[in-house]
Amino acid sequence: MRVRSGSRVLDVLVGEGDLAREIAKSSRGTQVTAGEILDADIKEAKRRVEKEKLKDAVEILKMGITFMPFMDDSFDYVVNFIGWEDFTAISGEELIDKAFSEITRVLKTNGTLAITFIPALEPANNVSRKDRELQEYMWKSRKRRRFFREKFFLRMFERHGVKLIERRDFKTPKSRLNPQDAKEFLKWACENYKHFYAPDAEIRSFEEIIRKFLGFIEKHGMREYRSKFLLLIGKKTL
């Protein structure tokens, strides 16, 4: 998706700000505001913006997306590259509708909304069913990472006056982690996820997960959840 030069762009759920920086570098005169809630990501995003000498084009703000400090119709584009699965673990799935209401409030009429998400795993065989079981078992609490089906976001578009104009999907070559990489990822996740999410978003211990899934992991590894992405682009019509 190309951004017109001189536009105002809001990037939400930005993480470390990779998309915001790429937009600023590829669209001359465009001003990008990037909002993130996690302090560690904000610190790293600011460091990268400064390193790449983009401070005049990219502003990093600490900001949730259910209440944003902008006037109505402020932006020509609102964009996003993943993060919805983390949003559900921090804020809960029930607030996504409110987030879309805010996003479309600050987006100009005929402005462009572009979101990218990691789709839910659709089990096709015993291995993919076990992958989903492992993914769901990791979380102990109601607030948890959740991966969405396309129709969920299409409902959000329709409910909030956004007409879909383009859909793209992307796949990476690596769809699975080998057994050693899978165990290293799970150990890292169990040690670090609790620092990223809300206190009531609990994750099981590495030992619990390995006790239940060691045989499967040793034989099949585990799914690389960032192996597929869906991009939906729409125009605000209301």
C-alpha positions, 0 to 999 in steps of 0.5 A: 500500500502506497501512502500519498506524500504529505499525508498524516498517518496514525500507526496503532499497536506499533510495537518497536515502530518498524512500519511507522519508520518505513512509511516515513522513509517511503512517503516524502513529507508525511507525518507519522504518529505512532502509538504504543502502550508498552514502555519497553517497546516505546523506548526501543521505537524511539531509539530506532527513530533517532538512529535513523534520523527520523525524529522530524517525521515520526512521533512516538506516543504512549497511547492506548487505542480505546481513547486517543488524544486526537480530534475527529477526522485527524488522519488520512490513514490509520495503519497497523501491522499485527499486535491484535493478539497482544491487545486481547491479552492486555485489554481483552477481546471485548474492547476491540469494538471500542478500539475500532470506534476510536480508530474510525473517529480519528480517520477522515471520511474517505481516509484509508484504514489498513490492518494486518493480523495473524489469522487463527490456525485452522486445524487440518490434521492431527499435527495442526490440532495439537499445535492449537491445543498447545497454543491454547494450553499456554494461557491460564487466564481469560485474558490471553493471546487470541488469533482471529479469523478474517470474518471477525475483522470484516464485521468490524469494518462493516460495523464502523463504516469501512468499505473493504477495497483490498485483501492480501495475504502473505506467507513466510517460508518458515512455517514451523520451529524445529524441536530445539528452537521450539523449546527455546521459544517456549522458555523465553515466552514463559519467562517474559510474557508475564512482564508484557501483559496485564497481571491477570493474563497468566501463562503456564510455566515452561515445565508444565508445558513441556510435561504435557507436550514434550513428545509432540515437540520432540517429534514435530516442533511447533508452529511458527505463529508468524508464518502467515499474515492477512492485510485488509485495506478499506475506506471510511465511508461514514 
